[in-house]
């Protein structure tokens, strides 16, 4: 029986052997950076073009002796295929590497939320860089925001200017910002408009209030993004469940499960693209409207704090 961490490193090494491009992110990355003690899930950013290699790896280990047991999970997600993951969907797998052993949750991203295209980078151990993890952690979950701040501290300790993009404490943010050359500041401003207000807000409590409004914007825009995926999945699931003798996930091998899910996605119209340009604009606009209501701040203030649609919903 192996531990979740042992499985993580074993799976990482298998991906490397097969030439599959990846970065370990989210919970396990936070464990790696000393910001979280434990997690049962592992989250992987996989280059969508390498997903055929990943499926081949899973099918091989399903046939080995002793075999891995592999299954899609019951939570909403897309088939493990290039077109879906490249469009922002996630695939959720359960893997039992040994009989009677613990269930490992493996979540696969192709185009992770809030991460700009072409910016996925991992260190020599295979873990996503702190800046990338911090963008992914800008969710509507309260537990994620101390992680964002902790990653900013790590970036600050490494003297990386990206610390200014993620710091959640007003006094520390002010100090980091003032230490940066103007040319570097100018490269960061498009990613965090709040930075342009630091010198005009002399009181740290007032600045902290603006940071809280900024967080609310990220939370509401993420909720709007997530709701659109969730709605389409539920509608697809409702149509699919009308099949005779429907069951999901089935106890059959992963190879058969995968065929079943791909066929169902086509038959019952699980959309590939959820956030086209119009949907992104609508989600961003609605998120800002809601953030204005929640924060009680003037709409002009909220708009001035809001990162661009392209930064929030790349």
SULCORNOR-V938503 format. One record per residue. OMEGA is omega in whole degrees, -180 to 180 (* if undefined). BURIAL is I if it has 24 or more other C-alpha atoms within 12 Angstrom, else O. D_CENTER is the distance of its C-alpha to the mean C-alpha in Angstrom with 2 decimals. Layout:
# SULCORNOR-V938503
omega:OMEGA burial:BURIAL d_center:D_CENTER
omega:OMEGA burial:BURIAL d_center:D_CENTER
This chain:
# SULCORNOR-V938503
omega:-178 burial:O d_center:29.07
omega:179 burial:O d_center:26.16
omega:177 burial:O d_center:23.75
omega:-180 burial:I d_center:19.95
omega:177 burial:I d_center:19.98
omega:177 burial:O d_center:22.69
omega:-179 burial:I d_center:20.86
omega:-177 burial:I d_center:17.78
omega:177 burial:O d_center:20.20
omega:179 burial:O d_center:22.20
omega:177 burial:I d_center:19.39
omega:-178 burial:I d_center:18.36
omega:177 burial:O d_center:22.03
omega:178 burial:O d_center:22.38
omega:179 burial:I d_center:19.66
omega:-180 burial:O d_center:21.48
omega:-177 burial:O d_center:24.79
omega:180 burial:O d_center:23.78
omega:180 burial:O d_center:22.50
omega:-179 burial:I d_center:18.94
omega:-173 burial:I d_center:16.65
omega:167 burial:I d_center:13.56
omega:176 burial:I d_center:11.59
omega:-173 burial:I d_center:10.82
omega:174 burial:I d_center:7.85
omega:-169 burial:I d_center:6.99
omega:-179 burial:I d_center:10.26
omega:175 burial:I d_center:12.50
omega:178 burial:I d_center:11.80
omega:173 burial:I d_center:12.83
omega:-180 burial:I d_center:15.81
omega:-178 burial:I d_center:16.64
omega:175 burial:I d_center:16.77
omega:-177 burial:O d_center:18.90
omega:-177 burial:I d_center:16.89
omega:-175 burial:O d_center:16.62
omega:-173 burial:O d_center:19.41
omega:172 burial:O d_center:18.06
omega:179 burial:O d_center:15.52
omega:-178 burial:I d_center:16.34
omega:168 burial:I d_center:13.01
omega:-177 burial:I d_center:11.64
omega:-174 burial:I d_center:8.30
omega:169 burial:I d_center:9.24
omega:-179 burial:I d_center:8.55
omega:174 burial:I d_center:11.92
omega:-175 burial:I d_center:13.99
omega:180 burial:I d_center:14.85
omega:-179 burial:O d_center:18.50
omega:-179 burial:I d_center:18.48
omega:174 burial:I d_center:17.55
omega:177 burial:O d_center:21.32
omega:180 burial:I d_center:21.81
omega:178 burial:I d_center:19.22
omega:178 burial:I d_center:20.96
omega:178 burial:O d_center:24.25
omega:-179 burial:I d_center:23.29
omega:180 burial:I d_center:22.36
omega:178 burial:I d_center:25.57
omega:-177 burial:O d_center:27.60
omega:173 burial:I d_center:26.56
omega:-178 burial:I d_center:27.20
omega:-178 burial:O d_center:30.74
omega:176 burial:O d_center:31.44
omega:-5 burial:O d_center:33.86
omega:-175 burial:O d_center:32.62
omega:164 burial:O d_center:29.76
omega:168 burial:I d_center:26.17
omega:-175 burial:I d_center:25.54
omega:-179 burial:I d_center:22.39
omega:164 burial:I d_center:21.26
omega:176 burial:I d_center:18.67
omega:-175 burial:I d_center:17.66
omega:-178 burial:O d_center:18.96
omega:-170 burial:O d_center:15.79
omega:-180 burial:I d_center:14.80
omega:-174 burial:I d_center:13.23
omega:172 burial:I d_center:14.74
omega:-179 burial:I d_center:17.10
omega:-180 burial:I d_center:16.09
omega:-170 burial:I d_center:17.50
omega:-171 burial:I d_center:16.89
omega:-180 burial:I d_center:17.40
omega:-176 burial:I d_center:14.90
omega:176 burial:I d_center:11.90
omega:-179 burial:I d_center:13.04
omega:174 burial:I d_center:13.06
omega:176 burial:I d_center:9.45
omega:175 burial:I d_center:10.14
omega:172 burial:I d_center:8.92
omega:-176 burial:I d_center:11.85
omega:-178 burial:I d_center:12.70
omega:168 burial:I d_center:15.65
omega:-179 burial:I d_center:18.15
omega:172 burial:I d_center:20.31
omega:-176 burial:I d_center:23.60
omega:178 burial:I d_center:24.82
omega:-179 burial:O d_center:28.20
omega:180 burial:O d_center:30.45
omega:-179 burial:O d_center:30.32
omega:-178 burial:O d_center:27.42
omega:177 burial:O d_center:24.21
omega:177 burial:I d_center:21.46
omega:177 burial:I d_center:18.35
omega:-177 burial:I d_center:15.06
omega:180 burial:I d_center:13.08
omega:-174 burial:I d_center:9.80
omega:173 burial:I d_center:9.53
omega:171 burial:I d_center:7.24
omega:177 burial:I d_center:9.61
omega:-172 burial:I d_center:8.35
omega:-177 burial:I d_center:4.64
omega:174 burial:I d_center:4.81
omega:179 burial:I d_center:7.27
omega:-178 burial:I d_center:7.92
omega:178 burial:O d_center:11.55
omega:178 burial:O d_center:13.04
omega:-176 burial:O d_center:14.90
omega:179 burial:O d_center:13.32
omega:-180 burial:I d_center:11.57
omega:179 burial:I d_center:13.91
omega:177 burial:I d_center:14.67
omega:-175 burial:O d_center:17.72
omega:178 burial:O d_center:20.67
omega:178 burial:O d_center:19.29
omega:-178 burial:I d_center:16.24
omega:178 burial:I d_center:13.67
omega:179 burial:I d_center:11.28
omega:-178 burial:I d_center:13.19
omega:-180 burial:I d_center:12.94
omega:-180 burial:I d_center:12.44
omega:-179 burial:I d_center:9.20
omega:-180 burial:I d_center:7.87
omega:176 burial:I d_center:9.51
omega:-180 burial:I d_center:7.96
omega:-177 burial:I d_center:4.36
omega:178 burial:I d_center:6.84
omega:-176 burial:I d_center:8.74
omega:175 burial:I d_center:8.67
omega:177 burial:I d_center:12.03
omega:-179 burial:O d_center:12.42
omega:-175 burial:O d_center:15.27
omega:-177 burial:O d_center:14.41
omega:-173 burial:I d_center:11.36
omega:170 burial:I d_center:13.67
omega:176 burial:I d_center:16.09
omega:177 burial:I d_center:13.42
omega:180 burial:I d_center:12.80
omega:178 burial:I d_center:16.59
omega:177 burial:I d_center:17.04
omega:175 burial:I d_center:15.01
omega:178 burial:I d_center:17.22
omega:178 burial:I d_center:20.19
omega:178 burial:I d_center:19.34
omega:177 burial:I d_center:19.14
omega:179 burial:I d_center:22.35
omega:178 burial:O d_center:24.03
omega:-180 burial:O d_center:23.33
omega:177 burial:O d_center:24.76
omega:-178 burial:I d_center:21.80
omega:179 burial:I d_center:22.04
omega:175 burial:I d_center:18.28
omega:-180 burial:I d_center:19.06
omega:180 burial:I d_center:20.45
omega:-170 burial:I d_center:17.18
omega:-178 burial:I d_center:15.66
omega:-177 burial:I d_center:18.85
omega:-180 burial:I d_center:19.36
omega:-169 burial:I d_center:23.05
omega:-176 burial:I d_center:25.58
omega:179 burial:O d_center:28.22
omega:179 burial:I d_center:25.97
omega:180 burial:I d_center:24.22
omega:-179 burial:I d_center:27.71
omega:179 burial:O d_center:28.94
omega:-176 burial:I d_center:26.12
omega:-177 burial:I d_center:26.53
omega:-180 burial:O d_center:30.30
omega:-176 burial:O d_center:30.25
omega:173 burial:O d_center:28.49
omega:-178 burial:O d_center:30.73
omega:-179 burial:O d_center:30.89
omega:178 burial:O d_center:29.69
omega:177 burial:O d_center:26.44
omega:-177 burial:I d_center:26.08
omega:178 burial:O d_center:26.47
omega:-177 burial:O d_center:23.53
omega:-174 burial:I d_center:21.22
omega:-180 burial:I d_center:22.64
omega:-178 burial:O d_center:20.88
omega:-179 burial:I d_center:17.45
omega:-177 burial:I d_center:18.78
omega:178 burial:I d_center:22.00
omega:-178 burial:I d_center:22.81
omega:-180 burial:I d_center:23.98
omega:-177 burial:I d_center:26.89
omega:-172 burial:I d_center:28.16
omega:-176 burial:I d_center:28.47
omega:-180 burial:O d_center:32.07
omega:178 burial:O d_center:33.23
omega:-172 burial:O d_center:32.07
omega:-176 burial:O d_center:34.30
omega:-178 burial:O d_center:33.58
omega:178 burial:O d_center:30.60
omega:177 burial:O d_center:30.47
omega:178 burial:O d_center:30.25
omega:178 burial:I d_center:27.47
omega:177 burial:I d_center:25.60
omega:177 burial:I d_center:26.06
omega:177 burial:I d_center:24.52
omega:180 burial:I d_center:21.46
omega:176 burial:I d_center:21.18
omega:178 burial:I d_center:21.57
omega:178 burial:I d_center:18.86
omega:179 burial:I d_center:16.45
omega:178 burial:I d_center:17.75
omega:179 burial:I d_center:17.02
omega:-179 burial:I d_center:13.29
omega:-176 burial:I d_center:13.46
omega:178 burial:I d_center:15.62
omega:177 burial:I d_center:13.98
omega:177 burial:I d_center:10.67
omega:179 burial:I d_center:13.14
omega:177 burial:I d_center:14.86
omega:-176 burial:I d_center:11.99
omega:-178 burial:I d_center:11.13
omega:-178 burial:O d_center:14.90
omega:175 burial:I d_center:15.60
omega:-178 burial:I d_center:13.58
omega:-180 burial:O d_center:15.06
omega:-178 burial:O d_center:18.48
omega:178 burial:I d_center:18.68
omega:-179 burial:I d_center:17.76
omega:178 burial:O d_center:20.36
omega:176 burial:O d_center:22.93
omega:-178 burial:I d_center:22.50
omega:179 burial:I d_center:22.72
omega:179 burial:O d_center:25.80
omega:-177 burial:O d_center:27.51
omega:-176 burial:I d_center:26.78
omega:179 burial:O d_center:28.12
omega:176 burial:O d_center:31.48
omega:174 burial:O d_center:32.18
omega:176 burial:O d_center:35.08
omega:-178 burial:O d_center:34.31
omega:175 burial:O d_center:30.56
omega:176 burial:O d_center:28.41
omega:-7 burial:O d_center:24.72
omega:-180 burial:I d_center:23.60
omega:179 burial:O d_center:26.94
omega:-176 burial:O d_center:28.49
omega:180 burial:O d_center:29.14
omega:-178 burial:I d_center:27.77
omega:-180 burial:I d_center:24.30
omega:179 burial:I d_center:26.05
omega:176 burial:O d_center:27.69
omega:-177 burial:I d_center:24.68
omega:178 burial:I d_center:22.77
omega:-179 burial:O d_center:25.81
omega:-178 burial:I d_center:26.09
omega:178 burial:I d_center:22.55
omega:179 burial:I d_center:22.85
omega:180 burial:O d_center:26.27
omega:-180 burial:I d_center:25.23
omega:179 burial:I d_center:22.44
omega:-176 burial:O d_center:25.21
omega:-174 burial:O d_center:27.95
omega:166 burial:O d_center:26.28
omega:167 burial:O d_center:24.32
omega:-175 burial:I d_center:20.59
omega:175 burial:I d_center:19.68
omega:-177 burial:I d_center:17.73
omega:177 burial:I d_center:16.94
omega:-176 burial:I d_center:15.91
omega:169 burial:I d_center:15.31
omega:-174 burial:O d_center:18.31
omega:180 burial:O d_center:19.65
omega:180 burial:O d_center:21.63
omega:176 burial:I d_center:18.89
omega:179 burial:I d_center:16.67
omega:-180 burial:O d_center:19.80
omega:-180 burial:O d_center:20.53
omega:180 burial:I d_center:17.17
omega:-179 burial:I d_center:17.37
omega:180 burial:I d_center:21.04
omega:178 burial:I d_center:20.83
omega:180 burial:I d_center:18.16
omega:176 burial:I d_center:20.55
omega:-179 burial:I d_center:23.48
omega:178 burial:I d_center:22.08
omega:177 burial:I d_center:21.18
omega:179 burial:I d_center:24.79
omega:-177 burial:O d_center:26.20
omega:-175 burial:O d_center:24.27
omega:-176 burial:I d_center:25.04
omega:179 burial:O d_center:28.59
omega:176 burial:I d_center:28.51
omega:-178 burial:O d_center:30.20
omega:179 burial:O d_center:28.19
omega:178 burial:O d_center:29.15
omega:-179 burial:I d_center:27.59
omega:178 burial:I d_center:24.25
omega:180 burial:I d_center:24.30
omega:180 burial:I d_center:25.23
omega:-172 burial:I d_center:22.28
omega:169 burial:I d_center:19.69
omega:-178 burial:I d_center:17.77
omega:175 burial:I d_center:18.46
omega:-180 burial:I d_center:16.90
omega:177 burial:O d_center:15.98
omega:-177 burial:I d_center:14.15
omega:-178 burial:I d_center:12.25
omega:-176 burial:I d_center:11.78
omega:* burial:I d_center:12.24
